[in-house]
């Protein structure tokens, strides 16, 4: 319930940032399926985490559940990120930085503190959205625990 309220407050106070992501996805419609996770994350950021695709692949046992962009060569991902950075990426990153700074002026309100953190967490995604995955915080915690267990077993 708390995450739902945080996401609603995010949409009320920062509605323009997800709209920029969506506009960028529409303008670059061939990239829309690959930008869709970042667009969804920009609309509802609370309760989710950003992880690299490489980190997530280290836990996958089956190779058949990859998306088309995950199968693409790293060169294609780099080119997609370069095109995105020089067109919409820097605009959206600047919007996140500006919104974060504006929210700092309202840090004394409870609402602004999570928004500040969310805006600054989303700056790297705005620059390079390809090669990133959005997962729930619970799943990320389980993955970190599994990694810690593996490391602990190696020490024995």
Residue pairs with C-beta under 8 A, 6 or more apart in sequence:
3 46
3 47
6 46
6 47
6 114
7 43
7 44
7 45
7 46
7 47
9 111
9 115
10 44
10 45
10 46
10 114
10 115
10 118
11 18
11 43
11 44
13 103
13 111
13 115
14 99
14 115
14 118
14 119
16 95
16 99
17 42
17 92
17 95
17 96
17 99
17 119
17 122
18 39
18 42
18 43
20 88
20 91
20 92
20 95
21 35
21 38
21 39
21 42
21 92
21 126
22 39
23 88
24 35
24 84
24 87
24 88
24 92
25 31
25 32
25 35
25 36
25 39
26 32
27 87
27 88
28 35
28 83
28 84
28 87
28 88
31 80
31 84
33 67
33 68
33 69
34 67
34 68
34 69
34 80
34 129
34 130
35 84
35 129
37 129
37 132
37 133
37 134
38 125
38 129
38 132
38 134
40 134
41 48
41 50
41 122
41 125
41 134
42 122
42 125
45 118
45 121
45 122
46 114
46 118
47 136
47 137
48 134
48 135
48 136
48 137
49 134
49 135
49 136
49 137
49 140
50 121
50 122
50 124
50 125
50 132
50 133
50 134
51 132
51 133
51 134
51 135
51 140
51 143
52 131
52 132
52 133
53 70
53 131
53 132
53 133
54 131
55 143
56 133
56 135
56 143
57 70
59 143
59 146
69 76
69 77
69 80
69 130
77 130
77 131
80 130
81 89
81 127
81 128
81 129
81 130
81 131
84 127
84 128
84 129
84 130
85 127
85 128
89 126
89 127
89 128
89 129
90 127
92 126
93 123
93 126
93 127
95 126
96 119
96 120
96 122
96 123
96 126
97 119
97 120
97 123
99 115
99 119
100 115
100 116
100 119
100 120
103 112
103 115
103 116
103 119
104 112
104 116
106 112
107 113
107 116
124 132
125 132
135 143
